[in-house]
Amino acid sequence: MSKESVAEDEELYIKVNSKGNSEEPFDGKKWDDGSGVQVRQICIWHGDLVYGIQVSYERNGTTFLSPRHGGTKGDFEQVS
C-alpha cells in the first residue's frame, strides 16, 4: 500500500512498503534494516523501476552500510 502526500516544498512524495526484488528470483520478501538511528546516505540503482537500494546509517558516531536490497541493474544515484 502506498501513501501520497504533498510536502511544504510543494513536491509530491509517495511512500511505499519495502518489499520485493525485480531481479530473479522474484522473492517479494519484506525487509527492514531495523538498526539505523540516523540515515546518512541512500544509494539507489534504478531505471523504469527501483532495482536496488542500500542505506548508510550513523549510530553512536559510527557509520555503517546496510545490506544491499535488490540488484545493481540500471543507473546509480546517491542521496546524502
Secondary structure per residue as TSV (DSSP state, phi and psi in degrees):
chain	resnum	aa	ss	phi	psi
A	1	M	-	360.0	140.6
A	2	S	-	-119.3	157.2
A	3	K	E	-126.8	133.4
A	4	E	E	-101.0	144.0
A	5	S	E	-151.5	153.2
A	6	V	E	-108.2	124.8
A	7	A	-	-85.3	174.4
A	8	E	T	-59.7	-28.4
A	9	D	T	-82.1	9.8
A	10	E	S	65.7	15.8
A	11	E	-	-86.4	148.0
A	12	L	E	-92.0	127.0
A	13	Y	E	-118.9	142.1
A	14	I	E	-123.3	123.8
A	15	K	E	-97.0	127.9
A	16	V	-	-123.4	156.6
A	17	N	-	-70.7	148.1
A	18	S	-	-81.4	110.2
A	19	K	B	-164.2	144.2
A	20	G	-	103.8	177.3
A	21	N	-	-162.2	118.6
A	22	S	S	-86.1	-5.8
A	23	E	S	-104.4	148.6
A	24	E	S	-65.9	142.5
A	25	P	S	-77.9	145.1
A	26	F	-	-81.9	85.1
A	27	D	-	-83.2	-29.0
A	28	G	-	63.8	20.8
A	29	K	-	-79.9	139.8
A	30	K	B	-72.7	151.7
A	31	W	-	-139.4	153.9
A	32	D	-	-151.3	115.6
A	33	D	-	-63.2	-36.4
A	34	G	-	56.4	12.1
A	35	S	-	-126.6	-3.6
A	36	G	-	-90.4	147.9
A	37	V	S	-103.5	-50.3
A	38	Q	E	-129.3	127.2
A	39	V	E	-77.5	128.8
A	40	R	E	-102.5	-38.6
A	41	Q	E	-156.3	145.7
A	42	I	E	-121.5	127.6
A	43	C	E	-106.7	130.3
A	44	I	E	-130.8	129.7
A	45	W	E	-104.0	126.1
A	46	H	E	-150.1	167.4
A	47	G	S	-159.4	-120.6
A	48	D	S	-69.1	-22.8
A	49	L	S	-127.2	166.4
A	50	V	E	-85.7	117.6
A	51	Y	E	-91.4	-30.6
A	52	G	E	-159.0	155.9
A	53	I	E	-146.9	142.9
A	54	Q	E	-145.0	139.6
A	55	V	E	-122.5	138.9
A	56	S	E	-101.6	125.8
A	57	Y	E	-114.8	159.2
A	58	E	E	-124.6	131.1
A	59	R	E	-140.5	126.1
A	60	N	T	52.4	40.8
A	61	G	T	79.3	0.4
A	62	T	E	-110.1	130.1
A	63	T	E	-96.5	135.3
A	64	F	E	-142.2	157.2
A	65	L	E	-104.4	133.9
A	66	S	-	-71.9	166.4
A	67	P	-	-63.4	150.4
A	68	R	-	-76.6	132.5
A	69	H	E	-104.2	115.4
A	70	G	E	97.7	-159.8
A	71	G	-	-110.1	-166.1
A	72	T	-	-119.6	20.8
A	73	K	-	-70.2	149.7
A	74	G	S	88.7	-163.5
A	75	D	E	-80.3	157.7
A	76	F	E	-118.6	133.6
A	77	E	E	-135.7	148.8
A	78	Q	E	-120.0	137.4
A	79	V	E	-120.9	120.8
A	80	S	-	-98.9	360.0
